[in-house]
Amino acid sequence: MRTPWTKTLLYVLLTICAALVLYPVLYTFFMAVMTPEDASAYPPHIIPQSIDLSNFTEVFDIVPIGSFIGNTFLVAGLTMFGQLVTASMAAYAFAKMEFKGKNVIFSMFVATMMIPWEVTMIPNYLTVRSWGWLDTYQGLTIPFLATAFGTFLLRQFFMQLPKELFEAAKIDGCGHIRYFVSHVLPLSRPALGTLAIYSFLSMYNSYLWPLLVTNTPEMRTVQIGISMLEFQESTAWNLVFAGTALVILPSLLLLVFGLKQLVRGMAAGALKG
């Protein structure tokens, strides 16, 4: 049985661990509001000596950060929607339909998760270039509209739905399409929410592919736009961190409000193999 002192010590240790984990994020926001003198001081200041909010407006003057964030939200949103559609349909076929070679095809499908993204990057780039999709939204989104991980995650969730539900729906006149739309999708909101958050954050933080397929500032995403705040002669780190704070704020809010859904969906998908 835990004594009050044991509980107090445990909470103190947890607080210290949480502070250590969160400090890089907190330091980003501290640097974002520092003056240039504070940001370049040596030894560096752990917390800001004064608050200068003009860093954020200066970032908007140097680079079109609003356009970059808009492009990133559009690309991440389209990718998220595409992955939800393709992964849910494929997962339903693997979980609820019977066809020849289903297990072999699913094994090959899951095995593609073992292939590093860097291996497929060059063939994808050559394909996108041959189709004339460089510097377009098609080039940014279409290679990511299907996901083996999402299919695996949703299949595990769909398999937990009772067979009696489909049999009852079939007696009521439901086919696979109506059963999928009217019953499976509404009952799978935790898993779908998990996949939506995961795919959105993955695409929001993507750097290498947007760097390869975009050439103009109008099509750049925010992860590339941040690098434009670094100059060859010198770098104002307070401006770089101000831009970084603007960039990570949407993903942090999404993670904070969707963390419970993300954990619940991952746990539900892992219960049955």
Disulfide bonds with the S-S distance in Angstrom:
none
